[in-house]
């Protein structure tokens, strides 16, 4: 008899279970199975089978299969296992990353086996002669019955439903005009997902809808799940969008860059025309922007409810627009397209910390299908591939030398440019690298500065209330800004490093008539007036890159451009180069002026932008990294050691380096060293870096001893070394 190898969505390797009673292991691979796990039932995935004879301990039986056949294809299971070796992680943690919607809500019924001895039945469960819902019963007692072999169980996946508002009574004379109009609107729609949605459609307040529900004119019914519009909401069917004319390349190369967005959309249409294709995106906002031009594509991403993702997972697919969660979809694409492969969002911030692009490439190789990288700017990783570069409009760039110009945070030239925007009734974007008022609050007399008690970072100053507040953007620590310096008693403070609030204040002082709007990850003003073409300035962080297009955009200003590139990260320069090109393309048809206030006006990225050269910077960067033995010349692995006490963390890092020393050469092992920010959220962090090929890295970390008393985390293909949250 065989036993099942079951992967659970937990940071563990696969575990062995006997097949459910009455079932064998034939054709079990790829099926979801319900298994007992620590006094509860969990849903796992069968990834293999093995001989029972190899086990010297008692195995537990799985409870039931949820599927009659493979839910994940055998090729998908093979990819999952190969991916674990690629990212040096247990299979369970990668399963949790790639199929976070694996576990549905279960309908679980139990009863005692007929003829079971009541002496083995715990108190309170003696009435289980007939089928009962398991919910509410003691899970530990149920597990005892399960172990004793006297419990019969029935487990099924609960049918996914959604709730919808539906009309119940026809409008009558008792209703106010607003209520009548709202009810008539619901009759015309047929249903609404929520009171807020119906209120928006009928242009009334939610209180009007609430009263209709209370009076029985509107009811709540359960309906089958429907395809979302684009972001996971259950509204009307997705709009068809506009058909675009494909551009066909005779022999599509692995890499396609340049052009305007509309041209890249047409090139994508040519790549996927009449083909089963999987198109991968780094984030949902970009996916949705492309989806508008491809009405026949099926979206699949993390903002869709898990019930809908499970429902869509096993359907037949032709053209899928997905984030990394689409990698396990059980269909065989003829081509895989990776959109904007250099985007930071492809890196998983938690779990296995895998870099999705590497997993996508592995999936394509195992399926034997071509991969195409489609982006505005080529990445350092793909620049050596054969490519097609569509001609991109040369950006209009104006550098303002902060070494010679006066005025802060807006120089005289910057104010003049913004004034021209105001006079001509146009729109501008002002982009800064941080939220809040300033990066540092410093005493002007003694140079005291407010520091976070939990992180090796200054507290960010936010100006609100009488004195303002201090906030750590990493651990969330908050405190009031002091009235007097804690060290010398001075009341003269000097903020350093302008944030969005500082820019708002300065702009209001220098151009009092101009309308301002804020746009950051945590604070988005209503920019509808700007979208309607009204003049104004949008101030914010890089969240602006994901905002809707401003129709009258004429100027993009970076008051402190160097703040985006001065980071302890070898990828920072490439990231800055890519961002500049994104800013130059903020408007799909116009060429807004890109004004950069900088201490390095002749920086190489600026010169390449002025020449309109998409590839020059990347080619140079690739050569530099190769000479330094950095990715993509080799793979890199970051090992993080952390502890609340610095000596413990340092000692653990040194011990780990000693264990790696005999295995690794001098070129392969770097460190240990304190992280660029050595303390985050109360934890002291040390780094070790390994540089080698994938097989060599696997050998280096195989059976690596866990550091005594400290936490160790492996980060494959690190994209950042500072370890900070978004500022």
ZAKOL-188215 format. One record per residue (C-alpha): x, y, z. Coordinates in steps of 0.05 Angstrom, whole numbers, padded with zeros to 5 digits, always signed. Layout:
XYZ...
This chain:
+00000+00000+00000+00024+00070-00016+00021+00131+00028+00009+00203+00007+00060+00259+00009+00018+00320+00028+00041+00393+00027+00003+00439+00074+00006+00515+00066+00053+00520+00126+00128+00532+00131+00141+00457+00131+00164+00402+00084+00112+00352+00059+00084+00301+00108+00061+00230+00100-00012+00207+00108-00049+00143+00093-00102+00152+00038-00173+00167+00062-00210+00104+00083-00236+00067+00022-00191+00107-00026-00125+00088-00058-00068+00131-00082-00080+00122-00157-00086+00190-00192-00081+00225-00125-00025+00273-00144-00051+00344-00153-00115+00332-00114-00133+00372-00052-00140+00329+00009-00167+00343+00079-00121+00318+00134-00119+00322+00210-00068+00371+00236-00060+00392+00308-00132+00379+00330-00162+00411+00268-00173+00396+00194-00129+00429+00142-00131+00425+00066-00067+00405+00032-00043+00384-00037-00020+00314-00054+00049+00322-00086+00071+00249-00087+00065+00178-00061+00113+00130-00030+00117+00059-00001+00089+00051+00069+00143+00001+00086+00193+00057+00095+00158+00084+00157+00174+00059+00226+00119+00100+00259+00043+00101+00257+00014+00144+00202-00051+00180+00206-00104+00174+00152-00126+00232+00110-00200+00247+00118-00225+00259+00047-00207+00284-00022-00240+00349-00043-00231+00334-00117-00248+00275-00161-00187+00288-00204-00125+00331-00202-00139+00403-00182-00067+00421-00197-00038+00387-00259+00020+00339-00251+00062+00390-00289+00041+00442-00237+00062+00396-00180+00129+00383-00215+00139+00459-00221+00122+00469-00148+00175+00419-00126+00227+00448-00173+00212+00518-00149+00226+00499-00076+00297+00481-00097+00302+00546-00136+00284+00590-00075+00314+00546-00020+00247+00542+00018+00202+00486+00045+00148+00464-00003+00093+00486+00045+00115+00558+00047+00119+00563-00029+00051+00530-00035+00023+00583+00012+00054+00637-00032+00031+00611-00099-00038+00585-00079-00059+00627-00018-00131+00610-00035-00120+00535-00030-00163+00523+00031-00238+00533+00023-00290+00536+00077-00311+00464+00092-00377+00431+00107-00356+00379+00159-00404+00327+00188-00387+00271+00236-00418+00210+00270-00396+00149+00308-00385+00086+00268-00444+00039+00277-00428-00010+00332-00373+00033+00363-00361+00020+00437-00388+00078+00478-00331+00068+00528-00282+00102+00481-00328+00161+00470-00309+00224+00510-00363+00256+00552-00408+00303+00514-00400+00265+00448-00443+00204+00463-00500+00232+00421-00461+00224+00355-00502+00164+00333-00530+00208+00277-00495+00257+00231-00480+00324+00262-00444+00387+00241-00373+00386+00269-00374+00461+00282-00382+00473+00356-00357+00404+00377-00293+00397+00417-00238+00388+00364-00192+00352+00413-00247+00302+00430-00261+00292+00356-00187+00278+00345-00188+00226+00400-00245+00190+00365-00209+00196+00299-00147+00164+00329-00189+00109+00360-00218+00093+00291-00290+00101+00312-00306+00168+00278-00339+00172+00210-00330+00238+00174-00360+00272+00113-00323+00333+00086-00342+00375+00026-00323+00443-00001-00376+00495+00017-00408+00523-00045-00382+00594-00054-00437+00646-00053-00443+00721-00049-00497+00765-00020-00534+00815-00064-00587+00868-00054-00650+00851-00095-00717+00886-00102-00774+00854-00062-00833+00902-00066-00854+00949-00122-00851+01024-00107-00915+01054-00080-00941+01122-00058-00909+01118+00011-00839+01126-00017-00804+01193-00023-00780+01213-00093-00708+01193-00075-00729+01126-00047-00773+01112-00108-00717+01130-00155-00669+01085-00116-00716+01026-00118-00729+01036-00192-00654+01038-00203-00647+00971-00168-00702+00942-00212-00664+00965-00273-00598+00935-00247-00630+00870-00223-00583+00868-00162-00529+00908-00126-00468+00885-00087-00479+00933-00029-00519+00992-00004-00460+01038-00019-00458+01013-00092-00533+01024-00101-00529+01092-00068-00473+01114-00116-00513+01089-00176-00577+01124-00153-00539+01186-00130-00569+01185-00061-00543+01175+00010-00536+01105+00039-00589+01123+00091-00642+01123+00036-00622+01052+00016-00620+01030+00089-00692+01053+00100-00715+01015+00039-00683+00952+00068-00715+00964+00136-00784+00974+00105-00779+00910+00064-00774+00940-00006-00703+00912-00014-00679+00844+00009-00614+00806+00014-00604+00741-00025-00547+00693-00036-00525+00687-00108-00471+00649-00146-00404+00682-00153-00395+00728-00213-00334+00751-00252-00307+00816-00222-00303+00882-00260-00227+00885-00250-00211+00893-00177-00252+00840-00144-00319+00875-00136-00384+00843-00158-00416+00894-00203-00436+00895-00275-00398+00853-00327-00330+00879-00345-00332+00932-00400-00309+00909-00469-00257+00964-00477-00228+00986-00544-00200+00938-00595-00128+00952-00613-00093+00935-00677-00037+00884-00665+00034+00893-00687+00064+00827-00710+00138+00814-00707+00161+00760-00756+00203+00725-00703+00186+00754-00635+00252+00763-00596+00257+00747-00521+00260+00821-00504+00215+00879-00528+00227+00949-00502+00214+01022-00517+00157+01057-00554+00098+01090-00521+00049+01050-00480+00000+01044-00538+00054+01014-00582+00073+00963-00529-00001+00945-00522-00003+00932-00597+00060+00890-00593+00030+00850-00536-00033+00839-00578+00011+00811-00634+00046+00764-00586-00018+00733-00558-00062+00735-00620-00097+00668-00629-00052+00636-00576-00063+00608-00507-00021+00657-00467-00004+00675-00396+00014+00749-00385+00045+00764-00318+00045+00832-00283+00081+00858-00221+00019+00891-00191-00056+00895-00200-00059+00968-00219-00015+00956-00280-00054+00893-00297-00119+00932-00296-00091+00986-00341-00072+00934-00394-00137+00896-00385-00177+00955-00412-00148+00941-00481-00158+00865-00478-00231+00852-00464-00223+00778-00479-00169+00767-00425-00187+00735-00358-00158+00770-00297-00129+00729-00240-00097+00764-00180-00097+00773-00105-00149+00827-00102-00202+00778-00126-00237+00743-00067-00207+00675-00052-00274+00641-00067-00272+00670-00137-00199+00652-00148-00215+00579-00130-00274+00580-00177-00233+00610-00234-00172+00566-00221-00199+00502-00251-00235+00534-00311-00212+00529-00383-00166+00587-00400-00142+00619-00465-00113+00687-00448-00099+00703-00375-00073+00768-00345-00047+00750-00276+00000+00767-00220+00048+00713-00195-00012+00675-00166-00029+00653-00238+00035+00611-00243-00001+00548-00219-00062+00554-00264-00076+00486-00295-00071+00504-00368-00015+00499-00419+00001+00568-00449+00037+00572-00515+00073+00635-00493+00088+00670-00427+00097+00745-00427+00130+00782-00368+00109+00855-00366+00159+00904-00334+00204+00849-00309+00249+00897-00269+00192+00921-00224+00205+00914-00150+00135+00887-00138+00156+00820-00168+00195+00807-00104+00153+00773-00050+00162+00811+00014+00145+00753+00060+00138+00677+00060+00190+00646+00014+00213+00715-00008+00218+00687-00078+00230+00733-00137+00170+00718-00182+00208+00731-00248+00255+00674-00232+00195+00628-00219+00162+00651-00283+00225+00634-00322+00227+00566-00289+00154+00553-00306+00165+00571-00379+00226+00526-00385+00189+00467-00355+00130+00478-00401+00177+00486-00461+00145+00552-00482+00178+00617-00503+00183+00675-00454+00179+00747-00476+00200+00806-00432+00158+00867-00449+00176+00933-00415+00191+01005-00428+00263+00999-00403+00304+00934-00407+00330+00907-00342+00402+00891-00327+00382+00817-00325+00353+00817-00396+00397+00867-00433+00441+00813-00463+00382+00778-00495+00364+00789-00568+00316+00847-00568+00270+00892-00608+00270+00964-00585+00215+01009-00610+00235+01081-00617+00214+01121-00556+00203+01196-00558+00264+01232-00529+00243+01259-00461+00243+01333-00447+00290+01339-00388+00314+01401-00350+00365+01393-00294+00370+01447-00240+00438+01447-00206+00429+01453-00131+00503+01470-00124+00491+01538-00156+00416+01552-00151+00386+01584-00089+00319+01568-00058+00296+01507-00018+00257+01463-00027+00237+01499-00091+00292+01538-00128+00275+01601-00166+00275+01561-00231+00226+01510-00202+00179+01565-00178+00181+01597-00247+00163+01531-00281+00105+01520-00233+00081+01591-00244+00079+01578-00319+00037+01517-00307-00011+01559-00266-00014+01616-00317-00029+01568-00375-00082+01529-00337-00043+01464-00340-00025+01410-00290+00039+01390-00254+00065+01331-00213+00114+01344-00156+00147+01279-00134+00185+01268-00069+00214+01205-00038+00181+01211+00031+00116+01225+00067+00106+01271+00126+00139+01339+00136+00213+01322+00140+00260+01263+00148+00293+01291+00211+00275+01341+00265+00340+01370+00292+00357+01421+00346+00393+01480+00314+00433+01495+00376+00461+01427+00397+00445+01383+00337+00400+01336+00378+00353+01297+00333+00292+01254+00348+00309+01180+00341+00264+01120+00342+00273+01078+00406+00262+01014+00366+00300+01028+00301+00366+01059+00281+00329+01113+00245+00307+01184+00258+00233+01196+00272+00197+01229+00214+00166+01296+00231+00093+01305+00213+00064+01374+00221-00005+01371+00252-00037+01402+00314+00001+01455+00353+00070+01424+00354+00065+01366+00306+00083+01293+00316+00140+01245+00307+00129+01178+00272+00173+01119+00254+00153+01096+00185+00181+01026+00200+00155+01004+00268+00098+01054+00277+00125+01086+00341+00092+01154+00353+00106+01211+00401+00091+01285+00404+00143+01333+00379+00177+01367+00439+00166+01442+00452+00238+01448+00476+00301+01409+00459+00309+01351+00510+00385+01363+00512+00396+01438+00514+00327+01468+00524+00328+01508+00460+00262+01521+00424+00292+01528+00355+00285+01465+00313+00309+01454+00242+00274+01402+00199+00317+01366+00147+00297+01328+00085+00232+01354+00055+00171+01310+00054+00103+01319+00022+00076+01365+00077+00136+01411+00073+00128+01417-00002+00054+01433+00006+00071+01488+00056+00126+01517+00012+00083+01516-00051+00025+01549-00016+00072+01604+00008+00105+01617-00060+00045+01605-00105-00016+01618-00061-00067+01613-00116-00049+01545-00143-00093+01485-00125-00057+01428-00090-00075+01354-00083-00037+01302-00042-00026+01231-00067+00012+01182-00022+00002+01109-00005-00034+01127+00060-00068+01193+00040-00101+01203-00028-00141+01266-00040-00200+01265-00088-00166+01282-00154-00229+01281-00195-00222+01356-00213-00153+01342-00242-00179+01282-00281-00232+01329-00310-00177+01375-00335-00178+01429-00281-00110+01461-00268-00071+01444-00206-00011+01408-00176-00009+01336-00152+00043+01327-00096+00061+01258-00072+00108+01198-00068+00118+01144-00121+00045+01124-00109+00033+01176-00164+00063+01126-00214+00000+01083-00203-00049+01141-00205-00095+01155-00264-00067+01197-00322-00074+01273-00313-00101+01298-00380-00067+01366-00378+00000+01345-00349+00055+01393-00371+00109+01388-00316+00139+01334-00272+00184+01363-00218+00230+01327-00170+00252+01378-00117+00306+01330-00091+00320+01278-00145+00381+01251-00108+00336+01225-00052+00314+01169-00099+00383+01144-00115+00425+01154-00051+00409+01087-00020+00452+01030+00008+00432+00985-00050+00470+00966-00113+00405+00966-00152+00387+01038-00132+00417+01070-00194+00380+01023-00241+00316+01034-00203+00325+01110-00209+00340+01105-00284+00276+01064-00294+00234+01113-00253+00258+01172-00294+00233+01138-00358+00167+01122-00324+00159+01195-00306+00175+01216-00377+00118+01171-00399+00067+01193-00347+00024+01221-00403+00011+01170-00459+00011+01222-00515+00047+01285-00491+00118+01297-00469+00115+01334-00402+00177+01371-00381+00216+01330-00330+00251+01380-00283+00303+01351-00235+00332+01390-00177+00397+01353-00164+00468+01360-00138+00491+01315-00195+00463+01344-00260+00514+01306-00302+00498+01238-00272+00500+01182-00324+00425+01167-00318+00410+01240-00333+00456+01241-00394+00424+01178-00423+00355+01207-00412+00374+01271-00449+00399+01229-00508+00336+01186-00508+00379+01124-00499+00339+01068-00466+00395+01017-00465+00460+01056-00454+00454+01061-00379+00433+00988-00371+00490+00963-00414+00540+01001-00372+00508+00978-00308+00511+00905-00332+00586+00912-00346+00598+00943-00278+00562+00888-00240+00597+00833-00280+00665+00863-00262+00645+00863-00188+00617+00791-00191+00547+00815-00175+00480+00792-00204+00463+00775-00259+00534+00748-00267+00519+00703-00207+00459+00690-00162+00459+00722-00094+00431+00697-00029+00422+00742+00032+00422+00708+00101+00392+00752+00155+00408+00740+00228+00368+00779+00279+00358+00784+00354+00334+00835+00405+00404+00836+00436+00461+00859+00392+00515+00812+00422+00470+00752+00411+00457+00771+00338+00530+00786+00325+00553+00720+00357+00502+00680+00317+00524+00714+00252+00597+00699+00267+00581+00626+00283+00543+00619+00218+00601+00650+00179+00648+00600+00212+00603+00543+00190+00602+00570+00119+00676+00586+00117+00701+00515+00100+00647+00507+00047+00653+00575+00011+00709+00610-00024+00728+00682-00011+00689+00704-00073+00627+00667-00052+00619+00691+00020+00614+00764+00042+00604+00784+00114+00578+00780+00166+00565+00854+00173+00511+00897+00205+00453+00912+00159+00453+00982+00128+00401+01000+00181+00427+00957+00238+00365+00958+00282+00293+00952+00258+00232+00941+00302+00275+00926+00362+00316+00873+00326+00390+00879+00311+00403+00853+00241+00467+00824+00210+00476+00801+00138+00516+00748+00103+00517+00746+00027+00530+00685-00016+00546+00693-00090+00547+00632-00135+00506+00590-00184+00441+00558-00162+00470+00487-00152+00529+00517-00114+00483+00558-00069+00442+00496-00055+00505+00459-00033+00527+00518+00011+00462+00523+00050+00447+00448+00053+00439+00427+00126+00462+00496+00148+00460+00497+00225+00408+00543+00256+00441+00600+00295+00434+00590+00369+00384+00637+00401+00375+00681+00340+00328+00682+00280+00354+00664+00211+00319+00681+00146+00341+00665+00076+00326+00717+00022+00340+00691-00049+00355+00742-00103+00350+00802-00055+00326+00866-00087+00339+00910-00026+00389+00907+00031+00362+00961+00077+00299+00923+00096+00254+00983+00104+00181+00991+00091+00157+01043+00040+00176+01111+00066
